[in-house]
Amino acid sequence: MSKIFSNADMQNLCDNLKEYSKIDQSLYTKFHVKRGLRRSDGTGVLAGITNICNVHGYVVNEGEKESIPGELFYRGYNIYDLVRGAEKENRFGFEETTYLLLFGNLPTADELEAFNHYLSMHRELPSGFVVDMMMKAPSKNIMNKLARSILSLYSYNDADCEDTSIESELRTAISLIAKMPILMVNAYQVKRKHFDNQTLFMHPLRPDEKTAETILSMLRPDRQYTEEEARLLDTMLMLHAEHGGGNNSTFTCRVLTSSGTDAYSAYSSAVCALKGPKHGGANLKVSAQLEDFKANIQHWENEGEVADYIRKILRKEAGDRSGLVYGMGHAVYTLSDPRAVILKKKAFHLAKGKEIEREFLLLDTIERLTPILMKEERGIEKAVCANVDMYSGLVYRMLQIPEDLYTPLFAVSRMAGWSAHRMEELMTGGRIIRPAYKALPKKQHYVPITER
């Protein structure tokens, strides 16, 4: 069967598309366009109001942006306090964090126990789902399979999936929060069998396991994990559960919600947004760049060698030639990302004395030197800090979690935040989200096809 277009035809069509898609960059300034919904100083355009989360990385003092240590609050509670609280009481914190994000208050012991039981009861996937939706159409990319699986669950729900009452939305949200780890692990196991020719493991669920335990238990062939490993993964889930209404995937979820569409469509769209390398997929970029550093620096402990290679990356002479040091910089945080601070401390403690400690120390050197070298090479005066992606990939490696699941794990935890924002948008939004775009084409006179 011949192609519809020859290679030459396709090239001509692409050339036309590029020609008619050109936009003079100066027009963004002329028409005061806030590209990326951000102002020229990097601050975000105010597009909504939320009770759910506050991401704080700077203050505007008399019109000037001033850097401060990063702060992250879930429903008014500092993330440091939430993590420390779970640690001090020697328990898992992700389920408590999810409850807080959904309902607005910290649960009592009885409320948390009931919530944990409800999640456990809803982890099971519908009968035949794994075979029909996963095994018959495996995907090399787990994020794509997660998005498709969420959409597919619409068809397996006996209730009215178009019912956007808060009662119905809560049932759907909690059900999906419970099922996300199972969807992720099963999609990965099917991918391994189909594309990697590996043994397929499908373990039965253990009702008494919390979310972090469930992930490790379902993922590992022998189902064995240590308490310390499960606690570290639990902290990762807490740190990734929510990050304000303006982050790309959450805003995507709110945009679709504002149109009146169903929950499954909105959550699936959020997964698709999170997949992007400029958002949730950034942790894979950090991992790839770390391997590049290791391969091209002979003495990792030599700061001069590390600095020289960072300079090459910034000059687009090394790495992927993007000029970016992945894991450094954030749209809001300036002096520090609290998630990175917490994660780095816990990860270093677990890595101390092990072979992987050298890699953590290399990342630490990259984190310290990059802001200095960015100022030298580019004259950048603004504060630049490590973000959570700088250390998350290495932590996942330490937990024996494959790269295929780095970003999907982000989605598993962020479902809690997406759910809270969707319901807030349903209750308080009231209008479809529709920003304006400046149109440039002038009026054209229609030309009959015989005269073109």
Steps between C-alpha positions, in 0.01 A plus 500: 500500500647835393535793735241777474781754472846448357800614705531805275130583542531469877806724504315767300202482735730533802676798340163668443394431856821656634466803274143576605572432867774759539442769760726801548625467860483877551121481470479331840640819652297730277168343599601440866454123467576308820674200344447187705257708708801661665604862532837625383646460853400134509204539735180324398189669364226472762241267345310370801457471876555184703480372857707191424867589471745787519835483319717784629845583363522878495335820619426811298622798701407842359476354151826304522526122523704383801616141552412307816551138607231289333183413690231245417171489687221242463175654627711736712723226645874525433632197310789481747252455786299237314808292422646542849165413658480167320865425581466588868194279541664219298221465245433554132395850396377486140148387590473773766625754242241381250224532760618853583504608134156356429311603812694802628590379848733248663318178588458354846639151558155347439442706185840404361440132574165514321655683204781243474243222503298673227809535281591134555147390402522693170844396375375196307459555126176390325478139385669453162648850499867396497450255214272716284650845561866422565609163364316537170646847437832530686691827493871574518417817693329450836367857513308447176360177638401672825310768308324239285420283802339789687283577198414130467381478861215731398350203310531268801322729743140397572414849627421805288846622405357831379368575848714787628340522845762520774386165641555330165827685439638395839422135433673519162802688637561261790452200272761632256744597777473142627538342156783712358782290656343181364449648153863615498658173614281283276571719197871468574487123541317463169754728331787288633345180368394630161793727407788383723432124495504489881301288740155635586422537872144566614482479880172500692424808705572513872219698669714604798771672293509879464556664161882503513509141625256391230719646225818327622318175575329483158814606313759262642500131399560384860274771650773581754577855617635662813310738725756772419443457126124524537530811719724671247258427215213622719684831547547523122126458454429770759737747331347444156133495606426864426665819375243773449238571237739659253726204424445370148319172572277639775409801288423260214268308730326821605467619140325178397290505815384853418359370171263268689661177382508182709756417767673224303567734206635772727735268692621330183591839354699582814705181456572597140620845610717355776673271250678793333876539561446861608270378778489156663731342245786723614625235744596282202701788354691535828578128504624506141715806567651341810611203290654748255692669783625165628618397154682824424657593834793288606517608864152569637639644822706761314291819500715653229420216259130516587498878449670469161235257381215715630646790299496283187133416562408865554681589174306222318825319432413187698207292620194525278613846379195666656710720729294379797620348825199284578380501858606862549251786502128529564217725386421608858775390739812715507728434799381146569236240412374355831426167331863474384626598846297226670578238239873574491533466876313169515674360194850585622422328829393180322787512246778565754769234482356340187634507147227738384624766746759615241221585257311699763817692578547570128146640482573709808805646326296576187235668717757723673698598191226557242363832638854642518585388147168622357584844634850483351394367160171682448501786748188361666452679831180330615521222756496147356440197722472125457146375450353171618599324176870543581490216752177309434640280222795385709269428794283286275810312384594441861152352550556272197222674309553490122523820294176410323318582824668825606235726346207259554579504873464878482153447349405246768562754775377809313156344446424621853569863406321476165192364675493782754538764228235346275243509777597854597458606136158332485386675817654845451614546138171582333644594157676316224870589494571678174798736474535723195743471208588790271421403140741634234359406155337774294176441315542296184277478190387149417652365176313229302696176478540532121682833544748397771 
